[in-house]
């Protein structure tokens, strides 16, 4: 199947050093500087697993005749009892995205996340537009990867609707067995009850990102929110180190405490909850590395879950915490299209005098060209790409940026 390309606007730089040209069959890249830009701007990890991501840019002058098929993957923004977000810190000696902070997630596995005998839960073929739509394998991968990478198990008994308690030692054994494909995740979960299943119903879709077509390794990544239950009996607990296994935001009963942990230093150095605005401040101070999608989604979530004054200690009541969740969910389900159905394939539209690149978020990607899928037409991401990764990331209103000097959202 021939894949149509986006109508890419020329990134009109005054010195002509970076330029994308769209044609009927390929994207042309001009100048060595463009190669560095392509590597860092478009190799955007949405999750912590880098196994299929290229770490080398294409050679100058080489033109990609064929657009690589994006590999299905998923990630989850796990929201704790205190409305904090779980991020995983990749090990410093990782071959890909070393030391970056990322959301839990990874590739959809044919072994783990799809029916072994084609039982109706498989993804469509790569030339079927439905492969990019929210589906059971994406949801299964999000819950499974969260378990493998942080040890947090989100499982529920369908008969009672209650979360399932699994002792920490058994979870740790299962985590290793699932990671090594010694057992299928759904089968391991079922050991704790015939009606016990991964809690995929608790996932709320929250944008879908597709790697731009000029990269040799690409992903089509479904993002989700998952709300752990609030503690309505008083304090929301200390989720800096622990959390409640849980349910969508309507939950409330107190459940088993689980502590997110690293994977022994294989891929993850640390798993930690912090308020979204705290993660953003750390990135802005250069203390941690956040790639544009993570920064962008944390920026959106922070506007609802965090206090407006970051200098004030935020200890809301359970009722206030629930109100913030309700407002976030209302936002996610609003808009045209709603954020549950926004597809984003970042593209460069400009380079600023301070050498930061402006990434537009309005295109859904070449695989969805001609469909009704759309991205975000109102916002852009600014980012400086260095040899060590993205720095000085920010989110701006596109209209303000185009009409006058860029203004922060």
Legacy VTK file of the C-alpha trace (Angstrom):
# vtk DataFile Version 3.0
C-alpha trace
ASCII
DATASET POLYDATA
POINTS 409 float
0.000 0.000 0.000
1.375 3.402 -0.934
1.468 5.706 2.083
0.692 9.376 1.394
2.907 11.999 3.012
2.000 15.070 4.979
2.031 18.395 3.183
5.000 19.624 5.180
5.546 23.334 5.388
9.093 24.325 4.627
10.920 25.128 7.841
11.902 28.549 6.553
15.113 29.437 8.293
16.831 32.676 7.391
20.164 30.957 6.909
18.697 28.066 4.972
20.424 25.545 7.224
17.414 23.303 7.848
14.710 22.497 5.386
12.171 19.718 4.843
10.677 19.217 1.401
7.680 16.975 0.879
7.303 15.098 -2.392
5.008 12.380 -3.603
7.336 9.605 -2.473
9.833 10.834 0.120
11.109 13.551 2.407
14.360 15.176 1.376
16.755 16.377 4.062
19.316 19.055 3.340
22.518 19.893 5.210
24.433 18.079 7.979
22.690 20.207 10.609
19.391 18.700 9.552
20.698 15.252 10.417
21.363 16.229 14.037
17.969 17.859 14.211
16.198 14.805 12.779
17.878 12.504 15.291
16.859 14.384 18.387
13.681 16.150 17.301
11.958 13.199 15.798
13.260 10.261 17.822
10.775 11.016 20.576
10.292 8.202 23.118
6.805 7.998 24.558
7.618 5.169 26.887
10.579 3.590 28.577
11.310 0.691 26.247
13.842 1.619 23.550
14.330 -1.807 22.027
13.227 -0.867 18.532
14.328 2.763 18.456
17.229 3.734 16.274
20.047 5.631 17.953
21.689 6.699 14.716
20.439 9.354 12.309
20.414 8.788 8.590
23.517 9.777 6.686
23.578 13.222 5.072
22.168 13.191 1.583
20.498 9.816 1.926
16.828 9.864 1.025
14.291 7.478 2.544
12.458 5.908 -0.358
10.174 3.877 1.908
8.355 5.096 4.992
8.898 2.672 7.865
5.770 1.156 9.359
5.136 2.453 12.899
5.147 -0.225 15.579
2.148 -0.255 17.976
3.005 0.704 21.560
1.302 2.251 24.558
2.087 4.245 27.706
0.216 5.219 30.841
0.172 8.319 33.026
-0.471 6.687 36.391
-2.091 9.139 38.825
-1.655 8.359 42.504
-3.897 8.883 45.523
-2.359 12.361 45.850
-2.782 13.155 42.157
0.925 12.696 41.475
2.395 11.195 38.301
4.692 8.172 38.075
7.858 8.619 36.013
10.647 6.113 35.473
14.276 7.231 35.395
16.259 5.352 32.779
19.716 4.147 33.745
22.607 6.479 32.910
24.423 3.902 30.770
21.448 2.997 28.622
22.167 2.797 24.902
18.979 4.735 24.205
17.585 7.791 26.010
20.072 7.477 28.858
19.004 9.244 32.068
15.663 10.405 30.629
12.476 10.356 32.705
9.672 8.548 30.914
6.176 7.154 31.401
5.794 3.412 31.935
5.024 1.625 28.699
6.377 -0.216 25.694
5.618 -2.130 22.533
2.520 -4.223 22.017
3.685 -7.826 22.217
2.367 -10.501 19.877
3.058 -13.037 22.625
1.707 -11.125 25.601
-0.961 -8.742 24.359
-2.716 -10.461 21.456
-4.660 -13.695 21.303
-2.260 -16.556 20.434
-4.747 -18.182 18.057
-6.369 -15.094 16.571
-9.206 -15.010 19.069
-10.522 -11.597 18.068
-8.257 -9.343 20.134
-5.458 -8.985 17.583
-4.566 -5.672 15.972
-5.417 -5.240 12.280
-2.714 -5.470 9.622
-0.307 -2.551 9.216
-2.090 -1.253 6.097
-5.408 -1.011 7.967
-6.071 2.419 9.482
-7.724 0.728 12.468
-4.301 -0.410 13.708
-3.883 3.108 15.116
-7.154 3.089 17.060
-7.536 2.376 20.776
-8.005 -1.371 21.160
-7.587 -4.248 23.621
-3.933 -5.028 22.721
-2.899 -1.411 23.375
-4.635 -1.471 26.758
-3.188 -4.845 27.662
0.327 -3.622 26.828
-0.081 -0.508 28.985
-1.081 -2.498 32.100
1.528 -5.217 31.479
4.424 -2.829 30.881
3.510 -0.859 33.996
3.704 -4.103 35.967
7.011 -5.202 34.430
8.716 -1.842 34.855
7.438 -0.646 38.237
5.969 -3.721 39.924
2.535 -2.059 40.159
-0.229 -4.528 39.354
-3.603 -3.165 38.204
-5.934 -6.149 38.245
-9.580 -6.528 39.147
-12.076 -9.283 39.873
-14.849 -8.973 37.303
-17.322 -10.690 39.617
-16.906 -8.251 42.510
-15.409 -5.230 40.790
-12.747 -5.062 43.508
-8.974 -4.711 42.996
-7.053 -7.914 43.584
-4.434 -8.221 46.330
-1.236 -10.084 45.362
1.584 -10.278 47.932
4.715 -8.323 47.032
6.917 -11.409 46.753
4.527 -13.075 44.312
4.254 -9.870 42.301
8.025 -9.687 42.013
8.240 -13.294 40.828
5.466 -12.724 38.322
7.076 -9.520 37.122
10.251 -11.386 36.167
8.373 -14.312 34.620
6.218 -12.071 32.444
9.206 -9.962 31.392
11.033 -13.130 30.288
7.930 -14.436 28.467
7.849 -17.498 30.709
4.126 -16.960 31.155
1.512 -14.767 29.513
0.475 -11.855 31.710
-3.261 -12.605 31.478
-2.640 -16.229 32.439
-0.477 -15.239 35.408
-3.144 -12.811 36.637
-5.810 -15.507 36.312
-3.962 -17.617 38.897
-5.493 -15.374 41.547
-9.057 -16.054 40.489
-10.962 -17.240 37.433
-12.548 -13.787 37.018
-9.373 -11.796 37.682
-8.216 -9.704 34.728
-5.916 -6.750 34.049
-7.911 -3.591 34.761
-7.909 -2.287 31.200
-11.343 -0.698 31.709
-9.729 1.815 34.069
-7.626 3.304 31.255
-8.727 6.619 29.731
-7.299 7.401 26.241
-5.263 10.625 26.249
-3.776 11.375 22.798
-2.040 9.108 20.308
1.464 9.929 18.983
3.009 8.749 15.713
6.718 9.050 14.949
7.336 11.318 11.919
7.922 9.561 8.591
11.578 10.523 8.133
12.749 8.149 10.888
13.809 4.563 10.093
12.199 3.207 13.290
8.729 4.467 14.086
6.002 3.962 16.680
2.258 4.501 16.863
1.736 5.061 20.591
-1.553 5.136 22.452
-1.389 7.185 25.666
-3.676 6.574 28.652
-4.567 8.040 32.031
-5.204 5.738 34.973
-6.532 7.106 38.277
-5.702 5.266 41.478
-8.436 5.676 44.115
-8.390 8.618 46.486
-8.311 8.051 50.220
-11.675 9.438 51.297
-11.055 8.509 54.917
-8.798 11.480 55.533
-5.278 12.099 54.284
-4.454 11.105 50.735
-1.408 9.198 51.951
2.273 9.499 51.137
2.366 8.557 47.452
5.910 9.813 47.113
6.845 6.263 48.069
3.618 4.276 47.876
0.182 4.175 46.288
-3.133 2.433 46.380
-3.900 -0.179 43.778
-6.935 1.081 42.118
-9.786 2.042 40.005
-10.992 4.849 37.775
-11.644 8.164 39.542
-15.049 7.131 40.906
-13.257 4.729 43.283
-12.750 5.653 46.881
-12.338 2.672 49.194
-8.910 2.179 50.676
-6.997 -0.666 49.063
-3.674 -2.463 49.279
-0.551 -0.315 49.297
1.928 -1.041 46.524
5.370 0.536 46.261
6.769 1.271 42.773
10.307 -0.044 42.371
12.995 -0.131 39.707
13.737 -3.288 37.731
17.051 -3.948 39.425
18.875 -1.384 37.319
18.466 -3.240 34.044
16.539 -0.413 32.358
15.126 1.641 35.231
17.175 3.360 37.939
14.227 4.763 39.894
10.433 4.840 39.893
8.925 7.864 41.629
5.709 9.829 42.034
5.770 13.626 42.071
3.228 16.332 41.195
3.227 17.103 37.488
4.376 20.675 38.121
7.303 19.377 40.184
8.463 17.233 37.258
8.129 20.243 34.960
10.159 22.479 37.262
12.902 19.860 37.492
13.072 19.717 33.694
13.123 23.510 33.375
16.003 23.695 35.868
17.911 21.065 33.914
17.777 18.539 36.749
16.000 15.869 34.673
15.473 15.195 30.976
11.926 15.143 29.600
11.269 14.575 25.917
8.605 16.759 24.265
5.628 14.355 24.548
6.198 13.786 28.263
6.635 17.502 28.910
3.551 18.342 26.860
1.246 15.854 28.594
2.551 16.745 32.051
1.933 20.392 31.172
-1.713 19.667 30.320
-2.317 17.504 33.384
-0.658 19.982 35.736
-3.171 22.687 34.874
-5.883 20.613 36.552
-4.221 18.466 39.223
-1.825 21.014 40.729
-2.268 24.256 42.621
-1.737 27.407 40.564
0.893 28.690 42.984
3.752 26.186 42.825
5.414 27.817 45.856
2.541 26.837 48.161
2.436 23.346 49.653
-0.465 21.532 48.006
-2.397 19.367 50.493
-5.956 19.312 49.151
-8.794 17.419 50.772
-10.134 14.295 49.104
-13.121 16.313 47.876
-10.833 18.917 46.304
-8.655 16.194 44.766
-11.748 14.573 43.254
-12.909 17.927 41.877
-9.544 18.366 40.137
-9.811 14.882 38.644
-13.310 15.594 37.399
-12.110 18.789 35.720
-9.199 16.952 34.084
-11.529 14.263 32.752
-13.943 16.902 31.459
-11.032 18.548 29.616
-9.767 15.243 28.180
-13.228 14.488 26.812
-13.728 17.999 25.431
-12.639 19.728 22.261
-12.979 19.016 18.573
-11.679 16.398 18.428
-11.577 15.483 22.132
-8.179 14.708 23.644
-9.196 11.065 23.823
-9.039 11.031 20.035
-6.215 13.433 19.100
-3.435 12.050 16.902
-0.116 13.892 16.900
2.843 13.525 14.550
5.279 16.357 15.474
6.756 18.438 12.661
9.216 21.323 12.587
7.907 24.690 11.465
10.642 27.071 12.595
13.942 27.500 14.406
14.248 30.441 16.799
17.215 32.733 17.258
18.059 30.901 20.481
18.320 27.677 18.428
15.175 26.152 19.850
12.996 24.296 17.366
9.249 24.927 17.139
7.269 21.697 16.735
3.720 21.886 15.398
1.296 19.272 16.692
-1.573 19.595 14.230
-0.824 16.704 11.843
-1.867 13.107 12.622
0.837 11.444 10.510
1.027 10.028 6.976
-0.804 6.810 7.800
-3.854 8.849 8.799
-3.743 11.374 5.961
-7.202 11.684 4.442
-8.897 10.405 7.594
-10.860 12.491 10.085
-8.063 12.275 12.669
-6.522 15.557 13.840
-3.898 16.753 16.280
-3.687 19.940 18.333
-3.942 23.083 16.210
-3.628 25.538 19.119
-0.324 24.630 20.781
3.305 24.108 19.808
6.333 22.727 21.612
9.629 24.617 21.800
12.759 22.564 22.428
16.534 22.851 22.166
18.119 19.601 21.011
21.639 18.985 22.250
23.979 16.032 21.903
22.734 14.854 25.307
19.038 15.180 24.469
16.221 17.739 24.679
16.587 20.825 26.866
14.592 24.027 27.520
11.318 22.421 26.534
8.244 24.641 26.707
4.631 24.676 25.522
3.229 27.778 23.801
0.068 29.004 22.169
0.632 28.750 18.462
-1.430 31.817 17.633
0.539 33.998 20.038
3.803 32.633 18.791
2.919 33.390 15.175
1.583 36.890 15.771
4.150 38.137 18.280
7.137 36.976 20.322
6.346 33.579 21.819
4.390 33.668 25.076
4.270 30.859 27.614
0.979 29.088 28.225
LINES 1 410
409 0 1 2 3 4 5 6 7 8 9 10 11 12 13 14 15 16 17 18 19 20 21 22 23 24 25 26 27 28 29 30 31 32 33 34 35 36 37 38 39 40 41 42 43 44 45 46 47 48 49 50 51 52 53 54 55 56 57 58 59 60 61 62 63 64 65 66 67 68 69 70 71 72 73 74 75 76 77 78 79 80 81 82 83 84 85 86 87 88 89 90 91 92 93 94 95 96 97 98 99 100 101 102 103 104 105 106 107 108 109 110 111 112 113 114 115 116 117 118 119 120 121 122 123 124 125 126 127 128 129 130 131 132 133 134 135 136 137 138 139 140 141 142 143 144 145 146 147 148 149 150 151 152 153 154 155 156 157 158 159 160 161 162 163 164 165 166 167 168 169 170 171 172 173 174 175 176 177 178 179 180 181 182 183 184 185 186 187 188 189 190 191 192 193 194 195 196 197 198 199 200 201 202 203 204 205 206 207 208 209 210 211 212 213 214 215 216 217 218 219 220 221 222 223 224 225 226 227 228 229 230 231 232 233 234 235 236 237 238 239 240 241 242 243 244 245 246 247 248 249 250 251 252 253 254 255 256 257 258 259 260 261 262 263 264 265 266 267 268 269 270 271 272 273 274 275 276 277 278 279 280 281 282 283 284 285 286 287 288 289 290 291 292 293 294 295 296 297 298 299 300 301 302 303 304 305 306 307 308 309 310 311 312 313 314 315 316 317 318 319 320 321 322 323 324 325 326 327 328 329 330 331 332 333 334 335 336 337 338 339 340 341 342 343 344 345 346 347 348 349 350 351 352 353 354 355 356 357 358 359 360 361 362 363 364 365 366 367 368 369 370 371 372 373 374 375 376 377 378 379 380 381 382 383 384 385 386 387 388 389 390 391 392 393 394 395 396 397 398 399 400 401 402 403 404 405 406 407 408
